[in-house]
Structure formats: structure tokens, C-alpha cells
Amino acid sequence: MHLLQAGVELNLIRSWLGHVSLETTQRYAEIDLAQKRRALDVVTPLGKPGRRQRATWQRKESILAWLEQL
């Protein structure tokens, strides 16, 4: 986890640990919520200027009706 937080790529960590599969390394690499928030804060959604903002959920009756028909 400390290597990931320092910016080392997971594939390189996999190699250092001698894991054959990247999936094995991912089991040990639990991302904490603070790191996830920092990553999301720097992402800009397509078509949106500036930093990421929390989207507010809006009830869309047309989508709900479509889902009920499935």
C-alpha cells in the first residue's frame, strides 16, 4: 500500500514481489478512501470544465418506466 501511495505502479510492485499474476498483487493492494478521493478530485468528466463535482441524483420517470418493462 505504501508503494502505491508513493506512486509506484502495481505491475512493478507485482514484479518486485515475484507474483505471476497481477490479480494476486491486487489482493494485497487495498486503496484507502483518502487516496481514492484524491484521484477522483483530479479527474475531469468528459464535456465538463474544471474539477470533478458530486453529481446529484435526479429521478427520471422515463428511465424508471423503461427499467420496469425489462
mmCIF file as Biopython writes it, N, C-alpha, C and O atoms, coordinates in Angstrom:
data_model
#
loop_
_atom_site.group_PDB
_atom_site.id
_atom_site.type_symbol
_atom_site.label_atom_id
_atom_site.label_alt_id
_atom_site.label_comp_id
_atom_site.label_asym_id
_atom_site.label_entity_id
_atom_site.label_seq_id
_atom_site.pdbx_PDB_ins_code
_atom_site.Cartn_x
_atom_site.Cartn_y
_atom_site.Cartn_z
_atom_site.occupancy
_atom_site.B_iso_or_equiv
_atom_site.auth_seq_id
_atom_site.auth_asym_id
_atom_site.pdbx_PDB_model_num
ATOM 1   N N  . MET A ? 1  ? 0.819   -1.188  0.000   1.0 0.0 1  A 1 
ATOM 2   C CA . MET A ? 1  ? 0.000   0.000   0.000   1.0 0.0 1  A 1 
ATOM 3   C C  . MET A ? 1  ? 0.864   1.254   0.000   1.0 0.0 1  A 1 
ATOM 4   O O  . MET A ? 1  ? 0.551   2.224   -0.690  1.0 0.0 1  A 1 
ATOM 5   N N  . HIS A ? 2  ? 1.941   1.241   0.763   1.0 0.0 2  A 1 
ATOM 6   C CA . HIS A ? 2  ? 2.816   2.416   0.820   1.0 0.0 2  A 1 
ATOM 7   C C  . HIS A ? 2  ? 3.470   2.680   -0.535  1.0 0.0 2  A 1 
ATOM 8   O O  . HIS A ? 2  ? 3.649   3.833   -0.926  1.0 0.0 2  A 1 
ATOM 9   N N  . LEU A ? 3  ? 3.824   1.620   -1.245  1.0 0.0 3  A 1 
ATOM 10  C CA . LEU A ? 3  ? 4.409   1.803   -2.576  1.0 0.0 3  A 1 
ATOM 11  C C  . LEU A ? 3  ? 3.391   2.419   -3.531  1.0 0.0 3  A 1 
ATOM 12  O O  . LEU A ? 3  ? 3.728   3.315   -4.305  1.0 0.0 3  A 1 
ATOM 13  N N  . LEU A ? 4  ? 2.153   1.945   -3.481  1.0 0.0 4  A 1 
ATOM 14  C CA . LEU A ? 4  ? 1.104   2.527   -4.326  1.0 0.0 4  A 1 
ATOM 15  C C  . LEU A ? 4  ? 0.900   3.997   -4.007  1.0 0.0 4  A 1 
ATOM 16  O O  . LEU A ? 4  ? 0.778   4.820   -4.915  1.0 0.0 4  A 1 
ATOM 17  N N  . GLN A ? 5  ? 0.862   4.334   -2.724  1.0 0.0 5  A 1 
ATOM 18  C CA . GLN A ? 5  ? 0.666   5.725   -2.321  1.0 0.0 5  A 1 
ATOM 19  C C  . GLN A ? 5  ? 1.838   6.597   -2.739  1.0 0.0 5  A 1 
ATOM 20  O O  . GLN A ? 5  ? 1.684   7.803   -2.927  1.0 0.0 5  A 1 
ATOM 21  N N  . ALA A ? 6  ? 3.011   5.987   -2.885  1.0 0.0 6  A 1 
ATOM 22  C CA . ALA A ? 6  ? 4.190   6.736   -3.336  1.0 0.0 6  A 1 
ATOM 23  C C  . ALA A ? 6  ? 4.224   6.881   -4.849  1.0 0.0 6  A 1 
ATOM 24  O O  . ALA A ? 6  ? 5.108   7.546   -5.388  1.0 0.0 6  A 1 
ATOM 25  N N  . GLY A ? 7  ? 3.260   6.258   -5.546  1.0 0.0 7  A 1 
ATOM 26  C CA . GLY A ? 7  ? 3.177   6.414   -6.994  1.0 0.0 7  A 1 
ATOM 27  C C  . GLY A ? 7  ? 3.778   5.280   -7.799  1.0 0.0 7  A 1 
ATOM 28  O O  . GLY A ? 7  ? 3.874   5.380   -9.022  1.0 0.0 7  A 1 
ATOM 29  N N  . VAL A ? 8  ? 4.185   4.204   -7.142  1.0 0.0 8  A 1 
ATOM 30  C CA . VAL A ? 8  ? 4.756   3.063   -7.860  1.0 0.0 8  A 1 
ATOM 31  C C  . VAL A ? 8  ? 3.611   2.278   -8.501  1.0 0.0 8  A 1 
ATOM 32  O O  . VAL A ? 8  ? 2.608   1.991   -7.848  1.0 0.0 8  A 1 
ATOM 33  N N  . GLU A ? 9  ? 3.764   1.933   -9.779  1.0 0.0 9  A 1 
ATOM 34  C CA . GLU A ? 9  ? 2.719   1.210   -10.486 1.0 0.0 9  A 1 
ATOM 35  C C  . GLU A ? 9  ? 2.561   -0.206  -9.950  1.0 0.0 9  A 1 
ATOM 36  O O  . GLU A ? 9  ? 3.536   -0.844  -9.554  1.0 0.0 9  A 1 
ATOM 37  N N  . LEU A ? 10 ? 1.320   -0.689  -9.944  1.0 0.0 10 A 1 
ATOM 38  C CA . LEU A ? 10 ? 1.006   -2.001  -9.399  1.0 0.0 10 A 1 
ATOM 39  C C  . LEU A ? 10 ? 1.747   -3.118  -10.129 1.0 0.0 10 A 1 
ATOM 40  O O  . LEU A ? 10 ? 2.151   -4.100  -9.505  1.0 0.0 10 A 1 
ATOM 41  N N  . ASN A ? 11 ? 1.928   -2.983  -11.426 1.0 0.0 11 A 1 
ATOM 42  C CA . ASN A ? 11 ? 2.628   -4.008  -12.193 1.0 0.0 11 A 1 
ATOM 43  C C  . ASN A ? 11 ? 4.096   -4.119  -11.766 1.0 0.0 11 A 1 
ATOM 44  O O  . ASN A ? 11 ? 4.651   -5.217  -11.743 1.0 0.0 11 A 1 
ATOM 45  N N  . LEU A ? 12 ? 4.714   -3.005  -11.433 1.0 0.0 12 A 1 
ATOM 46  C CA . LEU A ? 12 ? 6.098   -3.023  -10.949 1.0 0.0 12 A 1 
ATOM 47  C C  . LEU A ? 12 ? 6.167   -3.665  -9.564  1.0 0.0 12 A 1 
ATOM 48  O O  . LEU A ? 12 ? 7.087   -4.430  -9.277  1.0 0.0 12 A 1 
ATOM 49  N N  . ILE A ? 13 ? 5.201   -3.355  -8.713  1.0 0.0 13 A 1 
ATOM 50  C CA . ILE A ? 13 ? 5.135   -3.979  -7.387  1.0 0.0 13 A 1 
ATOM 51  C C  . ILE A ? 13 ? 4.967   -5.489  -7.537  1.0 0.0 13 A 1 
ATOM 52  O O  . ILE A ? 13 ? 5.594   -6.265  -6.816  1.0 0.0 13 A 1 
ATOM 53  N N  . ARG A ? 14 ? 4.108   -5.904  -8.487  1.0 0.0 14 A 1 
ATOM 54  C CA . ARG A ? 14 ? 3.924   -7.327  -8.768  1.0 0.0 14 A 1 
ATOM 55  C C  . ARG A ? 14 ? 5.243   -7.993  -9.098  1.0 0.0 14 A 1 
ATOM 56  O O  . ARG A ? 14 ? 5.545   -9.081  -8.608  1.0 0.0 14 A 1 
ATOM 57  N N  . SER A ? 15 ? 6.025   -7.332  -9.931  1.0 0.0 15 A 1 
ATOM 58  C CA . SER A ? 15 ? 7.321   -7.877  -10.333 1.0 0.0 15 A 1 
ATOM 59  C C  . SER A ? 15 ? 8.272   -7.983  -9.149  1.0 0.0 15 A 1 
ATOM 60  O O  . SER A ? 15 ? 8.943   -9.001  -8.981  1.0 0.0 15 A 1 
ATOM 61  N N  . TRP A ? 16 ? 8.333   -6.936  -8.326  1.0 0.0 16 A 1 
ATOM 62  C CA . TRP A ? 16 ? 9.223   -6.949  -7.161  1.0 0.0 16 A 1 
ATOM 63  C C  . TRP A ? 16 ? 8.859   -8.051  -6.178  1.0 0.0 16 A 1 
ATOM 64  O O  . TRP A ? 16 ? 9.735   -8.658  -5.562  1.0 0.0 16 A 1 
ATOM 65  N N  . LEU A ? 17 ? 7.557   -8.307  -6.034  1.0 0.0 17 A 1 
ATOM 66  C CA . LEU A ? 17 ? 7.106   -9.329  -5.095  1.0 0.0 17 A 1 
ATOM 67  C C  . LEU A ? 17 ? 7.201   -10.742 -5.672  1.0 0.0 17 A 1 
ATOM 68  O O  . LEU A ? 17 ? 7.059   -11.727 -4.948  1.0 0.0 17 A 1 
ATOM 69  N N  . GLY A ? 18 ? 7.444   -10.830 -6.987  1.0 0.0 18 A 1 
ATOM 70  C CA . GLY A ? 18 ? 7.574   -12.133 -7.621  1.0 0.0 18 A 1 
ATOM 71  C C  . GLY A ? 18 ? 6.251   -12.809 -7.912  1.0 0.0 18 A 1 
ATOM 72  O O  . GLY A ? 18 ? 6.204   -14.025 -8.103  1.0 0.0 18 A 1 
ATOM 73  N N  . HIS A ? 19 ? 5.176   -12.040 -7.948  1.0 0.0 19 A 1 
ATOM 74  C CA . HIS A ? 19 ? 3.867   -12.612 -8.254  1.0 0.0 19 A 1 
ATOM 75  C C  . HIS A ? 19 ? 3.764   -12.868 -9.753  1.0 0.0 19 A 1 
ATOM 76  O O  . HIS A ? 19 ? 4.197   -12.044 -10.559 1.0 0.0 19 A 1 
ATOM 77  N N  . VAL A ? 20 ? 3.198   -13.994 -10.123 1.0 0.0 20 A 1 
ATOM 78  C CA . VAL A ? 20 ? 2.996   -14.317 -11.535 1.0 0.0 20 A 1 
ATOM 79  C C  . VAL A ? 20 ? 1.821   -13.523 -12.084 1.0 0.0 20 A 1 
ATOM 80  O O  . VAL A ? 20 ? 1.872   -13.022 -13.207 1.0 0.0 20 A 1 
ATOM 81  N N  . SER A ? 21 ? 0.776   -13.412 -11.297 1.0 0.0 21 A 1 
ATOM 82  C CA . SER A ? 21 ? -0.447  -12.756 -11.738 1.0 0.0 21 A 1 
ATOM 83  C C  . SER A ? 21 ? -0.621  -11.409 -11.043 1.0 0.0 21 A 1 
ATOM 84  O O  . SER A ? 21 ? -0.357  -11.271 -9.849  1.0 0.0 21 A 1 
ATOM 85  N N  . LEU A ? 22 ? -1.063  -10.435 -11.799 1.0 0.0 22 A 1 
ATOM 86  C CA . LEU A ? 22 ? -1.366  -9.120  -11.235 1.0 0.0 22 A 1 
ATOM 87  C C  . LEU A ? 22 ? -2.537  -9.219  -10.263 1.0 0.0 22 A 1 
ATOM 88  O O  . LEU A ? 22 ? -2.622  -8.439  -9.314  1.0 0.0 22 A 1 
ATOM 89  N N  . GLU A ? 23 ? -3.439  -10.170 -10.492 1.0 0.0 23 A 1 
ATOM 90  C CA . GLU A ? 23 ? -4.582  -10.359 -9.596  1.0 0.0 23 A 1 
ATOM 91  C C  . GLU A ? 23 ? -4.130  -10.721 -8.182  1.0 0.0 23 A 1 
ATOM 92  O O  . GLU A ? 23 ? -4.763  -10.324 -7.204  1.0 0.0 23 A 1 
ATOM 93  N N  . THR A ? 24 ? -3.043  -11.469 -8.075  1.0 0.0 24 A 1 
ATOM 94  C CA . THR A ? 24 ? -2.516  -11.829 -6.760  1.0 0.0 24 A 1 
ATOM 95  C C  . THR A ? 24 ? -2.080  -10.580 -6.010  1.0 0.0 24 A 1 
ATOM 96  O O  . THR A ? 24 ? -2.355  -10.437 -4.818  1.0 0.0 24 A 1 
ATOM 97  N N  . THR A ? 25 ? -1.403  -9.683  -6.703  1.0 0.0 25 A 1 
ATOM 98  C CA . THR A ? 25 ? -0.921  -8.443  -6.087  1.0 0.0 25 A 1 
ATOM 99  C C  . THR A ? 25 ? -2.087  -7.546  -5.696  1.0 0.0 25 A 1 
ATOM 100 O O  . THR A ? 25 ? -2.040  -6.883  -4.660  1.0 0.0 25 A 1 
ATOM 101 N N  . GLN A ? 26 ? -3.130  -7.520  -6.516  1.0 0.0 26 A 1 
ATOM 102 C CA . GLN A ? 26 ? -4.282  -6.665  -6.233  1.0 0.0 26 A 1 
ATOM 103 C C  . GLN A ? 26 ? -4.975  -7.058  -4.938  1.0 0.0 26 A 1 
ATOM 104 O O  . GLN A ? 26 ? -5.589  -6.213  -4.286  1.0 0.0 26 A 1 
ATOM 105 N N  . ARG A ? 27 ? -4.888  -8.304  -4.562  1.0 0.0 27 A 1 
ATOM 106 C CA . ARG A ? 27 ? -5.491  -8.743  -3.299  1.0 0.0 27 A 1 
ATOM 107 C C  . ARG A ? 27 ? -4.868  -8.014  -2.112  1.0 0.0 27 A 1 
ATOM 108 O O  . ARG A ? 27 ? -5.535  -7.763  -1.108  1.0 0.0 27 A 1 
ATOM 109 N N  . TYR A ? 28 ? -3.609  -7.683  -2.232  1.0 0.0 28 A 1 
ATOM 110 C CA . TYR A ? 28 ? -2.893  -7.028  -1.142  1.0 0.0 28 A 1 
ATOM 111 C C  . TYR A ? 28 ? -2.949  -5.507  -1.235  1.0 0.0 28 A 1 
ATOM 112 O O  . TYR A ? 28 ? -2.594  -4.811  -0.284  1.0 0.0 28 A 1 
ATOM 113 N N  . ALA A ? 29 ? -3.384  -5.002  -2.356  1.0 0.0 29 A 1 
ATOM 114 C CA . ALA A ? 29 ? -3.359  -3.556  -2.596  1.0 0.0 29 A 1 
ATOM 115 C C  . ALA A ? 29 ? -4.738  -2.955  -2.387  1.0 0.0 29 A 1 
ATOM 116 O O  . ALA A ? 29 ? -5.450  -2.695  -3.357  1.0 0.0 29 A 1 
ATOM 117 N N  . GLU A ? 30 ? -5.121  -2.732  -1.155  1.0 0.0 30 A 1 
ATOM 118 C CA . GLU A ? 30 ? -6.406  -2.112  -0.847  1.0 0.0 30 A 1 
ATOM 119 C C  . GLU A ? 30 ? -6.213  -0.601  -0.831  1.0 0.0 30 A 1 
ATOM 120 O O  . GLU A ? 30 ? -5.400  -0.079  -0.069  1.0 0.0 30 A 1 
ATOM 121 N N  . ILE A ? 31 ? -6.960  0.091   -1.671  1.0 0.0 31 A 1 
ATOM 122 C CA . ILE A ? 31 ? -6.831  1.538   -1.763  1.0 0.0 31 A 1 
ATOM 123 C C  . ILE A ? 31 ? -7.670  2.181   -0.667  1.0 0.0 31 A 1 
ATOM 124 O O  . ILE A ? 31 ? -8.858  1.885   -0.534  1.0 0.0 31 A 1 
ATOM 125 N N  . ASP A ? 32 ? -7.062  3.049   0.107   1.0 0.0 32 A 1 
ATOM 126 C CA . ASP A ? 32 ? -7.815  3.716   1.168   1.0 0.0 32 A 1 
ATOM 127 C C  . ASP A ? 32 ? -8.687  4.826   0.580   1.0 0.0 32 A 1 
ATOM 128 O O  . ASP A ? 32 ? -8.439  5.291   -0.533  1.0 0.0 32 A 1 
ATOM 129 N N  . LEU A ? 33 ? -9.699  5.245   1.321   1.0 0.0 33 A 1 
ATOM 130 C CA . LEU A ? 33 ? -10.664 6.218   0.823   1.0 0.0 33 A 1 
ATOM 131 C C  . LEU A ? 33 ? -10.040 7.579   0.531   1.0 0.0 33 A 1 
ATOM 132 O O  . LEU A ? 33 ? -10.471 8.269   -0.393  1.0 0.0 33 A 1 
ATOM 133 N N  . ALA A ? 34 ? -9.043  7.970   1.298   1.0 0.0 34 A 1 
ATOM 134 C CA . ALA A ? 34 ? -8.393  9.267   1.063   1.0 0.0 34 A 1 
ATOM 135 C C  . ALA A ? 34 ? -7.685  9.272   -0.284  1.0 0.0 34 A 1 
ATOM 136 O O  . ALA A ? 34 ? -7.753  10.259  -1.016  1.0 0.0 34 A 1 
ATOM 137 N N  . GLN A ? 35 ? -7.009  8.180   -0.616  1.0 0.0 35 A 1 
ATOM 138 C CA . GLN A ? 35 ? -6.312  8.106   -1.895  1.0 0.0 35 A 1 
ATOM 139 C C  . GLN A ? 35 ? -7.328  8.088   -3.043  1.0 0.0 35 A 1 
ATOM 140 O O  . GLN A ? 35 ? -7.110  8.722   -4.076  1.0 0.0 35 A 1 
ATOM 141 N N  . LYS A ? 36 ? -8.419  7.375   -2.865  1.0 0.0 36 A 1 
ATOM 142 C CA . LYS A ? 36 ? -9.453  7.323   -3.893  1.0 0.0 36 A 1 
ATOM 143 C C  . LYS A ? 36 ? -10.048 8.715   -4.110  1.0 0.0 36 A 1 
ATOM 144 O O  . LYS A ? 36 ? -10.263 9.113   -5.255  1.0 0.0 36 A 1 
ATOM 145 N N  . ARG A ? 37 ? -10.320 9.465   -3.033  1.0 0.0 37 A 1 
ATOM 146 C CA . ARG A ? 37 ? -10.871 10.810  -3.148  1.0 0.0 37 A 1 
ATOM 147 C C  . ARG A ? 37 ? -9.909  11.736  -3.890  1.0 0.0 37 A 1 
ATOM 148 O O  . ARG A ? 37 ? -10.337 12.518  -4.740  1.0 0.0 37 A 1 
ATOM 149 N N  . ARG A ? 38 ? -8.605  11.655  -3.576  1.0 0.0 38 A 1 
ATOM 150 C CA . ARG A ? 38 ? -7.618  12.494  -4.268  1.0 0.0 38 A 1 
ATOM 151 C C  . ARG A ? 38 ? -7.596  12.187  -5.760  1.0 0.0 38 A 1 
ATOM 152 O O  . ARG A ? 38 ? -7.495  13.098  -6.582  1.0 0.0 38 A 1 
ATOM 153 N N  . ALA A ? 39 ? -7.691  10.909  -6.110  1.0 0.0 39 A 1 
ATOM 154 C CA . ALA A ? 39 ? -7.699  10.519  -7.520  1.0 0.0 39 A 1 
ATOM 155 C C  . ALA A ? 39 ? -8.945  11.043  -8.223  1.0 0.0 39 A 1 
ATOM 156 O O  . ALA A ? 39 ? -8.855  11.545  -9.343  1.0 0.0 39 A 1 
ATOM 157 N N  . LEU A ? 40 ? -10.101 10.933  -7.583  1.0 0.0 40 A 1 
ATOM 158 C CA . LEU A ? 40 ? -11.336 11.409  -8.187  1.0 0.0 40 A 1 
ATOM 159 C C  . LEU A ? 40 ? -11.371 12.930  -8.300  1.0 0.0 40 A 1 
ATOM 160 O O  . LEU A ? 40 ? -11.980 13.464  -9.228  1.0 0.0 40 A 1 
ATOM 161 N N  . ASP A ? 41 ? -10.734 13.628  -7.379  1.0 0.0 41 A 1 
ATOM 162 C CA . ASP A ? 41 ? -10.730 15.087  -7.406  1.0 0.0 41 A 1 
ATOM 163 C C  . ASP A ? 41 ? -9.963  15.655  -8.592  1.0 0.0 41 A 1 
ATOM 164 O O  . ASP A ? 41 ? -10.252 16.768  -9.030  1.0 0.0 41 A 1 
ATOM 165 N N  . VAL A ? 42 ? -8.999  14.919  -9.119  1.0 0.0 42 A 1 
ATOM 166 C CA . VAL A ? 42 ? -8.209  15.441  -10.231 1.0 0.0 42 A 1 
ATOM 167 C C  . VAL A ? 42 ? -8.763  15.030  -11.594 1.0 0.0 42 A 1 
ATOM 168 O O  . VAL A ? 42 ? -8.253  15.468  -12.625 1.0 0.0 42 A 1 
ATOM 169 N N  . VAL A ? 43 ? -9.793  14.198  -11.609 1.0 0.0 43 A 1 
ATOM 170 C CA . VAL A ? 43 ? -10.391 13.741  -12.853 1.0 0.0 43 A 1 
ATOM 171 C C  . VAL A ? 43 ? -11.448 14.735  -13.302 1.0 0.0 43 A 1 
ATOM 172 O O  . VAL A ? 43 ? -12.280 15.170  -12.506 1.0 0.0 43 A 1 
ATOM 173 N N  . THR A ? 44 ? -11.413 15.093  -14.578 1.0 0.0 44 A 1 
ATOM 174 C CA . THR A ? 44 ? -12.423 15.974  -15.140 1.0 0.0 44 A 1 
ATOM 175 C C  . THR A ? 44 ? -13.339 15.137  -16.024 1.0 0.0 44 A 1 
ATOM 176 O O  . THR A ? 44 ? -12.862 14.518  -16.976 1.0 0.0 44 A 1 
ATOM 177 N N  . PRO A ? 45 ? -14.636 15.099  -15.740 1.0 0.0 45 A 1 
ATOM 178 C CA . PRO A ? 45 ? -15.554 14.336  -16.584 1.0 0.0 45 A 1 
ATOM 179 C C  . PRO A ? 45 ? -15.566 14.885  -18.009 1.0 0.0 45 A 1 
ATOM 180 O O  . PRO A ? 45 ? -15.353 16.079  -18.219 1.0 0.0 45 A 1 
ATOM 181 N N  . LEU A ? 46 ? -15.813 14.023  -18.977 1.0 0.0 46 A 1 
ATOM 182 C CA . LEU A ? 46 ? -15.878 14.458  -20.373 1.0 0.0 46 A 1 
ATOM 183 C C  . LEU A ? 46 ? -16.950 15.524  -20.550 1.0 0.0 46 A 1 
ATOM 184 O O  . LEU A ? 46 ? -18.067 15.380  -20.054 1.0 0.0 46 A 1 
ATOM 185 N N  . GLY A ? 47 ? -16.604 16.592  -21.256 1.0 0.0 47 A 1 
ATOM 186 C CA . GLY A ? 47 ? -17.556 17.644  -21.532 1.0 0.0 47 A 1 
ATOM 187 C C  . GLY A ? 47 ? -17.792 18.605  -20.382 1.0 0.0 47 A 1 
ATOM 188 O O  . GLY A ? 47 ? -18.636 19.494  -20.490 1.0 0.0 47 A 1 
ATOM 189 N N  . LYS A ? 48 ? -17.070 18.448  -19.290 1.0 0.0 48 A 1 
ATOM 190 C CA . LYS A ? 48 ? -17.249 19.326  -18.131 1.0 0.0 48 A 1 
ATOM 191 C C  . LYS A ? 48 ? -15.929 20.044  -17.842 1.0 0.0 48 A 1 
ATOM 192 O O  . LYS A ? 48 ? -14.899 19.386  -17.696 1.0 0.0 48 A 1 
ATOM 193 N N  . PRO A ? 49 ? -15.938 21.364  -17.757 1.0 0.0 49 A 1 
ATOM 194 C CA . PRO A ? 49 ? -14.715 22.078  -17.394 1.0 0.0 49 A 1 
ATOM 195 C C  . PRO A ? 49 ? -14.453 22.009  -15.894 1.0 0.0 49 A 1 
ATOM 196 O O  . PRO A ? 49 ? -15.379 21.829  -15.103 1.0 0.0 49 A 1 
ATOM 197 N N  . GLY A ? 50 ? -13.205 22.153  -15.515 1.0 0.0 50 A 1 
ATOM 198 C CA . GLY A ? 50 ? -12.859 22.248  -14.098 1.0 0.0 50 A 1 
ATOM 199 C C  . GLY A ? 50 ? -12.781 20.919  -13.387 1.0 0.0 50 A 1 
ATOM 200 O O  . GLY A ? 50 ? -12.734 19.855  -14.005 1.0 0.0 50 A 1 
ATOM 201 N N  . ARG A ? 51 ? -12.770 21.010  -12.063 1.0 0.0 51 A 1 
ATOM 202 C CA . ARG A ? 51 ? -12.630 19.823  -11.228 1.0 0.0 51 A 1 
ATOM 203 C C  . ARG A ? 51 ? -13.934 19.053  -11.116 1.0 0.0 51 A 1 
ATOM 204 O O  . ARG A ? 51 ? -15.012 19.577  -11.395 1.0 0.0 51 A 1 
ATOM 205 N N  . ARG A ? 52 ? -13.815 17.818  -10.708 1.0 0.0 52 A 1 
ATOM 206 C CA . ARG A ? 52 ? -14.970 16.928  -10.548 1.0 0.0 52 A 1 
ATOM 207 C C  . ARG A ? 52 ? -15.858 17.430  -9.412  1.0 0.0 52 A 1 
ATOM 208 O O  . ARG A ? 52 ? -15.373 17.828  -8.352  1.0 0.0 52 A 1 
ATOM 209 N N  . GLN A ? 53 ? -17.140 17.404  -9.651  1.0 0.0 53 A 1 
ATOM 210 C CA . GLN A ? 53 ? -18.098 17.769  -8.615  1.0 0.0 53 A 1 
ATOM 211 C C  . GLN A ? 53 ? -19.044 16.602  -8.405  1.0 0.0 53 A 1 
ATOM 212 O O  . GLN A ? 53 ? -19.285 15.813  -9.318  1.0 0.0 53 A 1 
ATOM 213 N N  . ARG A ? 54 ? -19.580 16.498  -7.197  1.0 0.0 54 A 1 
ATOM 214 C CA . ARG A ? 54 ? -20.536 15.430  -6.916  1.0 0.0 54 A 1 
ATOM 215 C C  . ARG A ? 54 ? -21.812 15.649  -7.725  1.0 0.0 54 A 1 
ATOM 216 O O  . ARG A ? 54 ? -22.383 16.740  -7.742  1.0 0.0 54 A 1 
ATOM 217 N N  . ALA A ? 55 ? -22.235 14.598  -8.382  1.0 0.0 55 A 1 
ATOM 218 C CA . ALA A ? 55 ? -23.484 14.676  -9.132  1.0 0.0 55 A 1 
ATOM 219 C C  . ALA A ? 55 ? -24.642 14.445  -8.176  1.0 0.0 55 A 1 
ATOM 220 O O  . ALA A ? 55 ? -24.555 13.636  -7.252  1.0 0.0 55 A 1 
ATOM 221 N N  . THR A ? 56 ? -25.711 15.159  -8.412  1.0 0.0 56 A 1 
ATOM 222 C CA . THR A ? 56 ? -26.904 14.940  -7.599  1.0 0.0 56 A 1 
ATOM 223 C C  . THR A ? 56 ? -27.845 14.051  -8.390  1.0 0.0 56 A 1 
ATOM 224 O O  . THR A ? 56 ? -28.085 14.277  -9.576  1.0 0.0 56 A 1 
ATOM 225 N N  . TRP A ? 57 ? -28.373 13.041  -7.722  1.0 0.0 57 A 1 
ATOM 226 C CA . TRP A ? 57 ? -29.265 12.099  -8.374  1.0 0.0 57 A 1 
ATOM 227 C C  . TRP A ? 57 ? -30.611 12.736  -8.598  1.0 0.0 57 A 1 
ATOM 228 O O  . TRP A ? 57 ? -31.175 13.365  -7.704  1.0 0.0 57 A 1 
ATOM 229 N N  . GLN A ? 58 ? -31.127 12.566  -9.814  1.0 0.0 58 A 1 
ATOM 230 C CA . GLN A ? 58 ? -32.449 13.092  -10.133 1.0 0.0 58 A 1 
ATOM 231 C C  . GLN A ? 58 ? -33.320 11.942  -10.606 1.0 0.0 58 A 1 
ATOM 232 O O  . GLN A ? 58 ? -32.891 11.102  -11.397 1.0 0.0 58 A 1 
ATOM 233 N N  . ARG A ? 59 ? -34.528 11.919  -10.119 1.0 0.0 59 A 1 
ATOM 234 C CA . ARG A ? 59 ? -35.472 10.873  -10.502 1.0 0.0 59 A 1 
ATOM 235 C C  . ARG A ? 59 ? -35.937 11.125  -11.931 1.0 0.0 59 A 1 
ATOM 236 O O  . ARG A ? 59 ? -36.461 12.197  -12.234 1.0 0.0 59 A 1 
ATOM 237 N N  . LYS A ? 60 ? -35.750 10.153  -12.801 1.0 0.0 60 A 1 
ATOM 238 C CA . LYS A ? 60 ? -36.171 10.259  -14.200 1.0 0.0 60 A 1 
ATOM 239 C C  . LYS A ? 60 ? -37.246 9.215   -14.439 1.0 0.0 60 A 1 
ATOM 240 O O  . LYS A ? 60 ? -36.963 8.022   -14.544 1.0 0.0 60 A 1 
ATOM 241 N N  . GLU A ? 61 ? -38.473 9.677   -14.523 1.0 0.0 61 A 1 
ATOM 242 C CA . GLU A ? 61 ? -39.600 8.752   -14.672 1.0 0.0 61 A 1 
ATOM 243 C C  . GLU A ? 61 ? -39.477 7.911   -15.936 1.0 0.0 61 A 1 
ATOM 244 O O  . GLU A ? 61 ? -39.840 6.735   -15.927 1.0 0.0 61 A 1 
ATOM 245 N N  . SER A ? 62 ? -38.972 8.491   -17.027 1.0 0.0 62 A 1 
ATOM 246 C CA . SER A ? 62 ? -38.854 7.736   -18.276 1.0 0.0 62 A 1 
ATOM 247 C C  . SER A ? 62 ? -37.887 6.559   -18.122 1.0 0.0 62 A 1 
ATOM 248 O O  . SER A ? 62 ? -38.134 5.479   -18.658 1.0 0.0 62 A 1 
ATOM 249 N N  . ILE A ? 63 ? -36.806 6.764   -17.404 1.0 0.0 63 A 1 
ATOM 250 C CA . ILE A ? 63 ? -35.832 5.694   -17.183 1.0 0.0 63 A 1 
ATOM 251 C C  . ILE A ? 63 ? -36.420 4.640   -16.250 1.0 0.0 63 A 1 
ATOM 252 O O  . ILE A ? 63 ? -36.249 3.444   -16.482 1.0 0.0 63 A 1 
ATOM 253 N N  . LEU A ? 64 ? -37.106 5.072   -15.205 1.0 0.0 64 A 1 
ATOM 254 C CA . LEU A ? 64 ? -37.728 4.133   -14.278 1.0 0.0 64 A 1 
ATOM 255 C C  . LEU A ? 64 ? -38.784 3.292   -14.970 1.0 0.0 64 A 1 
ATOM 256 O O  . LEU A ? 64 ? -38.883 2.092   -14.714 1.0 0.0 64 A 1 
ATOM 257 N N  . ALA A ? 65 ? -39.570 3.895   -15.836 1.0 0.0 65 A 1 
ATOM 258 C CA . ALA A ? 65 ? -40.584 3.162   -16.594 1.0 0.0 65 A 1 
ATOM 259 C C  . ALA A ? 65 ? -39.917 2.149   -17.501 1.0 0.0 65 A 1 
ATOM 260 O O  . ALA A ? 65 ? -40.375 1.010   -17.598 1.0 0.0 65 A 1 
ATOM 261 N N  . TRP A ? 66 ? -38.846 2.541   -18.164 1.0 0.0 66 A 1 
ATOM 262 C CA . TRP A ? 66 ? -38.114 1.618   -19.039 1.0 0.0 66 A 1 
ATOM 263 C C  . TRP A ? 66 ? -37.558 0.443   -18.244 1.0 0.0 66 A 1 
ATOM 264 O O  . TRP A ? 66 ? -37.635 -0.698  -18.699 1.0 0.0 66 A 1 
ATOM 265 N N  . LEU A ? 67 ? -36.997 0.705   -17.062 1.0 0.0 67 A 1 
ATOM 266 C CA . LEU A ? 67 ? -36.452 -0.365  -16.234 1.0 0.0 67 A 1 
ATOM 267 C C  . LEU A ? 67 ? -37.534 -1.342  -15.776 1.0 0.0 67 A 1 
ATOM 268 O O  . LEU A ? 67 ? -37.300 -2.548  -15.699 1.0 0.0 67 A 1 
ATOM 269 N N  . GLU A ? 68 ? -38.715 -0.812  -15.475 1.0 0.0 68 A 1 
ATOM 270 C CA . GLU A ? 68 ? -39.814 -1.667  -15.043 1.0 0.0 68 A 1 
ATOM 271 C C  . GLU A ? 68 ? -40.292 -2.590  -16.161 1.0 0.0 68 A 1 
ATOM 272 O O  . GLU A ? 68 ? -40.845 -3.654  -15.882 1.0 0.0 68 A 1 
ATOM 273 N N  . GLN A ? 69 ? -40.091 -2.205  -17.410 1.0 0.0 69 A 1 
ATOM 274 C CA . GLN A ? 69 ? -40.508 -3.028  -18.542 1.0 0.0 69 A 1 
ATOM 275 C C  . GLN A ? 69 ? -39.554 -4.176  -18.812 1.0 0.0 69 A 1 
ATOM 276 O O  . GLN A ? 69 ? -39.899 -5.116  -19.527 1.0 0.0 69 A 1 
ATOM 277 N N  . LEU A ? 70 ? -38.369 -4.109  -18.252 1.0 0.0 70 A 1 
ATOM 278 C CA . LEU A ? 70 ? -37.378 -5.177  -18.513 1.0 0.0 70 A 1 
ATOM 279 C C  . LEU A ? 70 ? -37.771 -6.479  -17.892 1.0 0.0 70 A 1 
ATOM 280 O O  . LEU A ? 70 ? -37.049 -7.467  -18.020 1.0 0.0 70 A 1 
#
